[in-house]
């Protein structure tokens, strides 16, 4: 957090003029005008969803939004602070909080989904995120409105790219109780028998990218609509990635209720179909390790503008 704050302060210091800027960048209306360096503080509400190995749409699973199930949308929110230079480029710090989930049982009434439906796995996870995101405004990057007689447009599209640090904790329900999945090593993470499967961390880096539209509601109020997609470096948002393991190995690492939970949640196929062919030694496909998981959000943001001066 200290490093992120330092970066923002450094950027603002570089952009800050050494003395009061006399030239007006452009008039917002008859009473206010923008200074070269503007600030914005605000919050947002919206929807969050994810693309993982679980759930999805008909078939064996397709790439990207073709496998998105809109029914899994969950509410999310954020607070942010940004600095914008000449309405063209900006940098913001944002804290976001949300929730994601997916479950194979959603495919019960969809044709050609037998393997995924019979897998019968599910997860839910809270998401907490702190990110530093750059904003780029093409309308202002390539047009010098200060040299024109007309006003800039009220609507301003922008592009987003940055880096974030987020936490997640996949959970599921077993016999009416909520169970944390990561400590159970459901795919043998950390087992000597599977040296290539390392335990995954619940705090990781992501790379937010997106688009948005900004509108000046009033001289001190800004409304935004924004889509932000998070590229992650993990395939375990849903605690699912590779193949089934031999369930007898859990006894080498766990005991008691933890052992019972690990065995039950590693393979739940027989719960939906007792006759489903299962290799007792594992090895069958459980997830798809070729694609990392991702999550995204669509938010409506309301911000308070700081830095606009009276004529």
C-alpha positions as a printed Julia matrix, in Angstrom:
311×3 Matrix{Float64}:
   0.0     0.0     0.0
   2.86    2.4     0.84
   4.5     1.73   -2.54
   1.25    2.4    -4.39
   0.66    5.64   -2.49
   4.23    6.74   -3.21
   3.77    6.12   -6.96
   0.63    8.22   -7.08
   2.21   11.05   -5.08
   5.28   10.96   -7.36
   3.15   11.2   -10.49
   1.13   14.09   -9.08
   4.33   15.9    -8.08
   5.73   15.6   -11.6
   2.54   16.9   -13.16
   2.05   19.69  -10.62
   3.14   23.07  -12.01
   5.81   24.94  -10.07
   3.63   28.04   -9.97
  -0.04   28.83  -10.53
  -0.99   28.18  -14.13
  -2.48   31.34  -15.63
  -3.69   29.85  -18.91
  -7.14   28.3   -18.67
  -7.32   24.82  -20.17
 -10.98   25.19  -21.16
 -14.16   26.52  -19.66
 -16.48   23.85  -18.25
 -19.37   26.31  -18.36
 -19.83   30.02  -17.78
 -18.65   29.73  -14.17
 -15.93   27.08  -13.96
 -12.89   25.95  -15.91
 -10.55   22.99  -15.71
  -7.02   23.36  -14.41
  -4.3    21.15  -15.94
  -4.34   18.79  -12.98
  -7.73   17.56  -11.76
  -8.67   15.11   -9.03
 -11.64   12.84   -8.52
 -12.85   10.87   -5.53
 -15.84    8.57   -5.62
 -17.41    5.15   -5.4
 -19.24    2.63   -7.53
 -21.8    -0.16   -7.51
 -22.21   -2.88  -10.1
 -22.11   -6.55  -11.01
 -19.24   -9.04  -10.89
 -18.89  -12.39  -12.66
 -16.16  -14.88  -13.51
 -14.9   -17.27  -16.16
 -13.61  -20.48  -14.58
 -13.76  -24.23  -15.25
 -17.08  -24.59  -13.42
 -20.61  -24.12  -14.72
 -20.91  -22.17  -17.94
 -23.12  -22.98  -20.91
 -23.99  -26.03  -22.99
 -21.29  -28.36  -24.31
 -17.85  -29.21  -23.01
 -16.95  -25.59  -22.48
 -16.07  -22.79  -24.85
 -13.61  -19.94  -24.72
 -14.18  -16.59  -23.07
 -17.69  -15.08  -23.07
 -19.13  -17.95  -25.11
 -19.11  -19.93  -21.86
 -20.37  -17.09  -19.65
 -23.45  -17.66  -17.53
 -25.14  -14.31  -16.82
 -27.15  -15.91  -14.02
 -24.04  -15.92  -11.83
 -23.77  -12.11  -11.68
 -23.1   -10.88   -8.13
 -23.11   -7.37   -6.64
 -19.83   -5.53   -6.1
 -18.62   -2.06   -5.2
 -15.52    0.1    -4.99
 -14.04    3.38   -3.79
 -11.37    5.28   -5.73
  -9.18    8.36   -5.96
  -7.66    9.57   -9.23
  -5.47   12.33  -10.66
  -6.07   13.39  -14.27
  -3.73   15.55  -16.34
  -5.32   17.8   -18.97
  -8.26   15.4   -19.22
  -6.01   13.15  -21.34
  -4.27   10.73  -18.98
  -4.95    9.73  -15.42
  -3.87    7.44  -12.64
  -6.1     6.1    -9.92
  -6.01    3.94   -6.81
  -9.1     1.8    -6.32
 -10.26   -0.63   -3.69
 -12.92   -3.09   -4.9
 -14.99   -5.69   -3.1
 -17.17   -8.33   -4.67
 -18.28  -11.91   -4.89
 -18.04  -14.64   -7.55
 -19.54  -18.1    -7.85
 -20.14  -20.97  -10.29
 -21.67  -24.43  -10.06
 -22.04  -27.38  -12.42
 -25.63  -28.1   -11.36
 -26.71  -25.02  -13.34
 -26.33  -27.25  -16.43
 -28.96  -29.78  -15.32
 -31.48  -28.95  -18.04
 -29.01  -28.17  -20.83
 -28.24  -30.75  -23.5
 -24.73  -32.08  -24.19
 -23.37  -31.12  -20.77
 -23.3   -34.56  -19.15
 -19.56  -34.58  -18.24
 -19.66  -31.16  -16.59
 -23.05  -31.67  -14.95
 -22.01  -35.04  -13.53
 -18.81  -33.49  -12.17
 -21.15  -31.78   -9.69
 -18.66  -29.27   -8.28
 -19.35  -25.74   -7.08
 -17.57  -22.8    -5.49
 -18.16  -19.35   -4.13
 -15.56  -16.74   -3.18
 -15.32  -13.21   -1.86
 -12.99  -10.92   -3.79
 -11.02   -8.03   -2.29
  -8.81   -6.0    -4.59
  -6.46   -3.02   -4.5
  -5.32   -1.74   -7.88
  -3.43    1.06   -9.61
  -4.99    1.8   -13.0
  -4.0     4.19  -15.78
  -6.72    5.97  -17.74
  -6.33    7.11  -21.37
  -8.8     9.52  -23.0
  -8.42    9.42  -26.83
 -10.64   12.49  -27.36
  -8.22   14.6   -25.32
  -5.0    12.8   -26.2
  -5.26   13.66  -29.88
  -7.26   16.89  -29.86
  -6.09   20.1   -28.19
  -9.38   21.59  -27.06
  -7.59   24.59  -25.52
  -6.79   25.83  -29.02
 -10.36   25.5   -30.3
 -13.35   27.8   -29.96
 -15.85   25.02  -29.27
 -16.34   23.14  -26.02
 -15.1    19.57  -25.53
 -17.81   16.87  -25.64
 -19.72   16.11  -22.45
 -19.22   12.36  -23.0
 -15.63   11.12  -22.97
 -14.7     7.46  -23.68
 -11.54    6.08  -22.09
  -9.33    3.0   -21.93
  -7.99    1.33  -18.79
  -4.91   -0.74  -17.97
  -3.14   -1.43  -14.7
  -2.05   -3.85  -12.01
  -3.85   -5.13   -8.95
  -3.37   -7.22   -5.84
  -6.38   -9.34   -4.89
  -7.46  -11.98   -2.41
  -9.91  -14.83   -2.86
 -10.99  -17.88   -0.86
 -12.92  -20.61   -2.71
 -15.53  -22.31   -0.58
 -18.36  -24.77   -1.09
 -21.19  -26.33    0.88
 -20.98  -29.91    2.16
 -23.76  -31.44    4.26
 -25.08  -27.99    5.13
 -21.74  -26.52    6.24
 -19.4   -24.1     4.49
 -15.98  -25.59    3.75
 -12.77  -23.82    2.69
 -11.39  -25.65   -0.34
  -7.76  -24.51   -0.57
  -6.57  -26.25    2.67
  -7.98  -29.58    1.42
  -5.6   -29.91   -1.57
  -8.43  -31.39   -3.62
  -6.11  -31.95   -6.59
  -3.12  -33.11   -4.57
  -1.47  -29.69   -4.29
   1.6   -30.09   -2.09
   1.5   -33.89   -2.13
   4.81  -35.67   -2.76
   3.02  -37.92   -5.26
   2.24  -34.85   -7.44
   5.41  -32.71   -7.34
   4.17  -30.49  -10.2
   1.1   -29.4    -8.22
   2.08  -26.66   -5.81
  -0.34  -25.16   -3.26
  -1.9   -22.02   -4.71
  -1.83  -18.71   -2.87
  -4.98  -16.87   -1.85
  -3.37  -13.46   -2.51
  -2.21  -12.84   -6.06
  -1.47  -10.27   -8.76
  -3.91   -9.44  -11.54
  -3.93   -7.12  -14.54
  -7.11   -5.06  -14.99
  -7.98   -3.88  -18.51
 -11.17   -2.23  -19.66
 -13.17    0.57  -21.2
 -15.42    3.29  -19.84
 -17.48    6.37  -20.57
 -17.35    9.56  -18.5
 -20.03   12.26  -18.35
 -19.95   15.63  -16.56
 -23.25   15.78  -14.68
 -22.39   19.11  -13.06
 -19.38   21.29  -12.42
 -18.31   19.08   -9.51
 -19.99   15.76  -10.3
 -18.97   13.01  -12.75
 -20.86    9.9   -13.8
 -19.06    6.9   -15.3
 -20.05    3.56  -16.79
 -17.14    1.11  -16.79
 -16.29   -2.47  -17.72
 -13.14   -3.9   -16.11
 -11.72   -7.35  -16.91
  -9.1    -8.9   -14.62
  -6.46  -11.11  -16.18
  -5.15  -13.39  -13.44
  -2.14  -15.67  -13.12
  -4.05  -18.49  -11.42
  -6.33  -21.3   -12.56
  -7.62  -21.89   -9.05
 -10.26  -19.21   -8.44
 -12.65  -22.17   -8.37
 -10.2   -24.67   -6.78
 -10.21  -26.59  -10.04
  -7.57  -27.03  -12.75
  -6.16  -30.49  -13.51
  -7.09  -34.19  -13.19
  -8.55  -36.27  -10.38
  -6.06  -37.82   -7.99
  -6.1   -41.18   -6.2
  -8.41  -40.46   -3.21
  -6.58  -42.95   -0.97
  -3.65  -40.51   -0.82
  -5.59  -38.05    1.31
  -5.15  -40.37    4.31
  -1.39  -39.75    4.1
  -1.86  -36.05    4.81
  -5.18  -35.53    6.62
  -7.27  -37.12    9.32
 -10.62  -36.67   11.01
 -13.15  -34.29    9.5
 -10.54  -32.73    7.2
  -9.88  -36.13    5.64
 -13.58  -36.8     5.2
 -14.12  -33.38    3.59
 -11.16  -33.8     1.22
 -12.32  -37.2     0.0
 -15.9   -36.02   -0.45
 -15.04  -32.78   -2.28
 -12.32  -34.2    -4.52
 -14.85  -36.25   -6.49
 -18.62  -35.68   -6.32
 -19.61  -37.37   -9.58
 -21.45  -40.3    -8.01
 -23.81  -37.91   -6.19
 -25.52  -37.05   -9.46
 -25.13  -40.38  -11.2
 -24.22  -43.47   -9.12
 -23.54  -45.39  -12.34
 -21.13  -42.81  -13.79
 -17.85  -44.58  -14.73
 -15.16  -43.53  -12.26
 -11.54  -44.67  -12.12
 -10.9   -45.32   -8.4
  -7.22  -44.4    -8.84
  -7.96  -41.02  -10.41
  -6.44  -39.67  -13.58
  -9.65  -38.61  -15.31
 -10.16  -35.02  -16.45
 -11.39  -32.68  -13.71
 -10.53  -29.22  -15.1
  -8.73  -27.48  -17.96
  -5.2   -26.29  -17.03
  -4.67  -24.55  -20.4
  -6.6   -21.4   -19.49
  -6.29  -19.33  -16.33
  -9.42  -18.14  -14.56
 -10.61  -14.53  -14.77
 -13.21  -12.26  -13.25
 -14.71   -8.96  -14.35
 -17.18   -6.28  -13.36
 -19.5    -3.66  -14.82
 -19.93   -0.63  -12.57
 -21.69    2.71  -12.44
 -19.38    5.23  -10.75
 -20.21    8.57   -9.19
 -17.28   10.89   -8.53
 -16.67   14.29   -6.99
 -14.4    16.56   -9.03
 -11.67   18.5    -7.26
  -9.52   21.17   -8.9
 -12.05   22.97  -11.08
 -11.82   26.73  -10.49
 -14.28   29.59  -10.79
 -13.85   32.01  -13.66
